[in-house]
């Protein structure tokens, strides 16, 4: 069992080196977590907070894979209700409540979402959408989320709909159906917050480090920066590598699917005040969304296409996905979106459990299994339910290997930076920083060291102080970490190029 004295939450190059040196001299640990996405970071936090000596390794960077390519929604489970999957719907609503009220209220906000109702879309489908949202509101009440945080759904007239969604086609518009869900400020930032909270609880979080030669009694770590090998003797191993889980556990069968998003300037959609939600023809639970972001952009997605061939480390959005999404939105718009409106694209791979039928029909439930060599694998699921997945994975590993663990604490454990809306309002820092860093915003300001230029935007929504904070406290080791994951400048290639020099300067200044 580890010491009960909390460790600092900062991750950086110096701490990484110290952690690797410690493991060389003290290779015996309780839990090795492989994979630095939202599930792996959640597992590391759960295990460390129970008193287990925990190491998380990630061969690339935190949130390098699927976890940074989401729609940045914290779903309440509405689409699962449409398929009669009440268990997973309830779990989604419960975990959304935990995120919004306890663990990350600084990173998750209420998001209004509107389904416009046109005569050609069909009043019947609108009625079904409204009925489903009513069931979703019953779930909200069942898990205790107050209506002040997520108001109940209601119908809108045409004028109200156009006020929220200015570019929706007015011709034939009957009105809209308004509901509310949770929206992440940034999915990658949630992963970093989880990893740093795990580090605060005593976990060693090591990026650019892969796990090799996993057996029932050991593993070998490879420092990807230097190539040195470090033998490790974990009592339990948790495989949280997502779409790559079958490489560590051949008994796992996955059917990954590709979800593509477009990055649009908010002006292309009239700077919407709500998410545009468009039903996809041919189904009751498939929608595409145009989601307004805090920086004025809009994320428009998403597709659900089966992946064919080898799983890539970084997936790319094919042109056919771009065309499909544009055509779906243009069905309800008075304006016409074209390829010229697309500032950037990205695609993520869902680690869906293998099944029969199309990707959209496959289960979003997760599975926790124990392989013949004792490795615990957690796979499937979705971002919203990462905490429940992590809890089950640690419970399974503890039981399988008789680890001396305390009870799960993560339902009541705020992440670094967490603060209530009232507390956030009283923080003395720019509002843009409070919106992204919560209670840590003053620490970001402190990175300027009295130099006002470091608090001015390098590009839209990113300052030099944030870049330095990313290096000093958030584990960023290179320019890609800073621009593609600690911030999301990389979603727009032109802005990424503009920010590279500032990112390089931040790395030099902190080191």
Buried (B, 14 or more C-beta within 10 A) or exposed (E): EBEEEEBEBBBBBEBBBEBBEEBBEEBEBBBBBBBBBBBBBBBBBBBBBBBBBBBBBBBBBBBBBBBBBBBBBBBBBBBBBBBEBEEBBBBBBBBBBBBBBBBBBBBBBBBBBBBBBBEEBEEEBBEBBBBBBEBBBEBBEEBEBEEEBBBBBEBBEBEBBBEBBBBBBBEEBBBBBBBBBBBBBBBBBBBBBBBBBBBBBBBBBBBBBBBEEBEEEBBBBBBBBEEEEBEBEBBBBBBBBBBBBBEBBEEBEBBBBBBBBBBBBBEBBBEBEBBBBBBBEEBBBBBBBBBBBEBEBBBBBBBBBEBEEEBEEEBEBBEEBBEBBBEBBBBBBBBEBEEEBBBBBBBBBBBBBEEEEEBBBBBBBBBBBBBEEBBBBBBBBBBBBBBBBBBBBBBBBBEBBEBEBEEBBBEEBBBBBBBBEEBBEEBEBBEBBBBBBBBBBEBBBBBBEEEEEBBEEBBEBBBBBBBBBBBBBBBBBBBBBBBBBBBBBBBBEEBBEBBBEBBBBBBEBBE
